[in-house]
Amino acid sequence: MTARERPYIIGLTGSIGMGKSTVAQMFVDEEVPLFDADAAVHQLQGPGGALVEAIEGLFPGSTSSEGVDRQKLGAAVLGNPEALQQLERLIHPAVGEMRLAFIEKHRDRPMILFDIPLLFEKSGAEGVDHIVVVSAGDHDQRARVLARPGMTEERFEQIKALQMPDAEKRKRADSVIDTSLPHAETRRQVQKLVQKLKASLA
């Protein structure tokens, strides 16, 4: 499918605690259809999910009638690159198929949004027309993440270490949405970007 046969694809990314989910919803409010990669994985691993049986085969005891137990699966792959690669070889093609189906479903729309948490880290930038990075100051990021249930300074630092630094993401972005500002101002940034992109596609 060439770029002309499909909608313009916006890739949305940002480090933990930057407000990516909030910004994604703002795009939805502007009638830009959203494909959420994390939600797709949850669907594949949830009750009756397409990958539950295969994951149980690879990691016995990691699933139940409720689907994949994310804590047990996490423990099975944590610190084990080979096991993580096995899991990714299952998940990535399945998510890719769901993404293609989403593109096909919305092929008549001018643009669509892909929410891809590790867009730079996992080469998700391929096939994306415009990269939007959601960013905030260090203080805001830390305060938001440490307010999450069960989060610790140590865990926060571990997660940050796996992600490309925010400054580097900003450099690679086509657009940056700042969520350190008041909510209404962040929304105005999203509205302005959507209008600008629609105008360029017209």
C-alpha positions as CSV (number, residue, x, y, z in Angstrom):
1,M,0.0,0.0,0.0
2,T,1.6,3.2,-1.1
3,A,1.4,6.5,0.8
4,R,-1.2,7.8,-1.7
5,E,-3.4,4.8,-1.2
6,R,-3.6,5.2,2.6
7,P,-4.1,8.0,5.1
8,Y,-1.3,10.3,6.3
9,I,0.2,8.5,9.3
10,I,1.2,10.5,12.4
11,G,3.5,8.6,14.8
12,L,3.0,9.7,18.4
13,T,5.6,8.8,21.0
14,G,7.1,10.1,24.3
15,S,8.9,8.8,27.4
16,I,7.2,7.6,30.5
17,G,5.2,10.3,32.3
18,M,5.2,12.8,29.5
19,G,1.4,12.7,28.9
20,K,1.3,10.8,25.7
21,S,-2.1,9.1,26.5
22,T,-3.6,12.5,27.3
23,V,-2.3,14.0,24.0
24,A,-3.5,10.9,22.0
25,Q,-7.0,11.5,23.3
26,M,-6.8,15.2,22.2
27,F,-6.1,13.9,18.7
28,V,-9.1,11.7,18.9
29,D,-11.2,14.7,20.0
30,E,-10.0,16.3,16.8
31,E,-11.5,13.3,14.9
32,V,-8.1,11.7,14.1
33,P,-8.6,7.9,14.4
34,L,-6.2,6.3,16.9
35,F,-4.3,3.0,16.7
36,D,-2.9,2.3,20.2
37,A,-0.1,-0.3,20.1
38,D,-0.3,-1.0,23.8
39,A,-4.0,-1.6,23.6
40,A,-3.5,-4.0,20.7
41,V,-1.1,-6.0,22.8
42,H,-3.5,-6.1,25.7
43,Q,-6.2,-7.4,23.4
44,L,-3.9,-10.1,22.0
45,Q,-3.0,-11.2,25.6
46,G,-6.3,-10.7,27.3
47,P,-9.1,-13.3,27.9
48,G,-9.5,-15.3,24.7
49,G,-6.7,-13.3,23.1
50,A,-5.1,-14.7,19.9
51,L,-1.7,-15.1,21.4
52,V,-2.5,-16.5,24.8
53,E,-2.1,-20.2,23.8
54,A,1.2,-19.5,22.0
55,I,2.5,-17.5,25.0
56,E,1.6,-20.4,27.4
57,G,3.5,-22.8,25.1
58,L,6.6,-20.6,25.3
59,F,6.3,-19.7,29.0
60,P,4.3,-22.4,30.9
61,G,2.3,-21.0,33.8
62,S,2.2,-17.5,32.6
63,T,-1.5,-17.5,31.5
64,S,-4.9,-18.4,33.0
65,S,-8.5,-18.1,31.9
66,E,-8.0,-14.3,32.4
67,G,-5.4,-14.3,29.7
68,V,-1.7,-13.5,30.2
69,D,-0.5,-12.7,33.7
70,R,1.7,-9.8,32.9
71,Q,3.7,-10.0,36.1
72,K,4.5,-13.7,35.6
73,L,5.3,-13.1,31.9
74,G,7.5,-10.1,32.9
75,A,9.4,-12.2,35.4
76,A,10.0,-14.9,32.7
77,V,11.6,-12.4,30.2
78,L,13.2,-9.9,32.6
79,G,16.9,-10.1,32.2
80,N,16.6,-12.8,29.5
81,P,17.2,-11.3,26.1
82,E,16.6,-14.6,24.3
83,A,13.2,-15.0,26.0
84,L,12.3,-11.4,25.2
85,Q,13.1,-11.9,21.6
86,Q,10.9,-15.0,21.4
87,L,8.0,-13.0,22.9
88,E,8.6,-10.1,20.5
89,R,8.7,-12.5,17.5
90,L,5.1,-13.5,18.5
91,I,3.8,-10.1,19.3
92,H,5.2,-7.8,16.6
93,P,3.7,-9.6,13.6
94,A,0.3,-9.9,15.3
95,V,0.3,-6.2,16.1
96,G,1.4,-5.4,12.5
97,E,-1.6,-7.3,11.1
98,M,-3.9,-5.3,13.4
99,R,-2.3,-2.1,12.3
100,L,-2.8,-3.0,8.6
101,A,-6.4,-3.8,9.2
102,F,-6.8,-0.4,11.0
103,I,-5.2,1.4,8.0
104,E,-7.6,-0.4,5.7
105,K,-10.6,0.4,7.8
106,H,-9.7,4.1,7.8
107,R,-8.3,4.4,4.3
108,D,-10.7,7.2,3.4
109,R,-9.6,9.4,6.3
110,P,-7.1,12.2,5.6
111,M,-4.9,11.1,8.6
112,I,-4.6,8.6,11.4
113,L,-2.6,8.4,14.6
114,F,-0.3,5.6,15.7
115,D,0.5,5.7,19.4
116,I,3.9,3.9,19.6
117,P,5.6,4.1,23.0
118,L,9.0,2.8,21.7
119,L,8.8,4.4,18.2
120,F,12.5,5.3,18.1
121,E,13.8,2.4,20.2
122,K,12.1,-0.3,18.1
123,S,12.3,1.3,14.7
124,G,8.6,2.1,14.6
125,A,9.4,5.3,12.7
126,E,9.4,3.2,9.5
127,G,6.2,3.8,7.6
128,V,5.3,6.9,9.6
129,D,4.9,10.3,7.8
130,H,5.1,12.7,10.7
131,I,6.6,12.1,14.1
132,V,5.1,13.9,17.1
133,V,7.0,13.7,20.4
134,V,5.1,14.5,23.7
135,S,7.5,16.1,26.1
136,A,7.6,17.8,29.6
137,G,10.2,19.1,32.0
138,D,12.2,16.7,34.2
139,H,10.3,17.8,37.3
140,D,6.9,17.3,35.8
141,Q,7.9,13.9,34.4
142,R,9.3,12.6,37.8
143,A,6.3,13.9,39.8
144,R,3.8,12.2,37.5
145,V,5.6,8.9,37.4
146,L,6.3,8.7,41.1
147,A,2.6,9.4,41.8
148,R,1.7,6.1,40.1
149,P,0.7,3.2,42.4
150,G,3.7,0.9,43.2
151,M,6.2,3.1,41.4
152,T,9.6,3.7,43.1
153,E,12.6,5.9,42.2
154,E,14.6,2.8,41.3
155,R,11.9,1.4,39.0
156,F,11.5,4.8,37.4
157,E,15.3,5.0,36.7
158,Q,15.3,1.5,35.2
159,I,12.5,2.4,32.8
160,K,14.2,5.7,31.8
161,A,17.4,3.8,31.1
162,L,15.6,1.7,28.5
163,Q,14.2,4.7,26.7
164,M,15.9,7.1,24.4
165,P,16.6,10.4,26.3
166,D,13.8,13.0,25.8
167,A,16.3,15.6,24.4
168,E,17.2,13.1,21.6
169,K,13.6,12.4,20.9
170,R,12.8,16.1,20.6
171,K,15.7,16.5,18.1
172,R,14.3,13.7,15.9
173,A,10.7,14.9,16.0
174,D,8.8,16.6,13.3
175,S,6.7,18.3,15.9
176,V,6.8,18.5,19.8
177,I,3.8,18.8,22.0
178,D,4.7,20.3,25.4
179,T,2.6,19.0,28.3
180,S,4.3,21.1,31.0
181,L,1.9,23.9,30.0
182,P,-1.7,24.2,31.2
183,H,-4.0,21.5,29.7
184,A,-5.9,24.0,27.5
185,E,-2.6,25.2,26.0
186,T,-1.5,21.7,25.2
187,R,-4.9,21.1,23.5
188,R,-4.4,24.3,21.4
189,Q,-1.0,22.9,20.3
190,V,-2.7,19.7,19.1
191,Q,-5.5,21.6,17.4
192,K,-3.0,23.8,15.6
193,L,-1.0,20.8,14.4
194,V,-4.0,18.9,13.1
195,Q,-5.2,22.0,11.2
196,K,-1.7,22.6,9.8
197,L,-1.4,19.0,8.6
198,K,-4.9,18.9,7.1
199,A,-4.1,22.1,5.2
200,S,-0.9,20.6,3.8
201,L,-2.8,17.5,2.6
202,A,-5.6,19.4,1.0
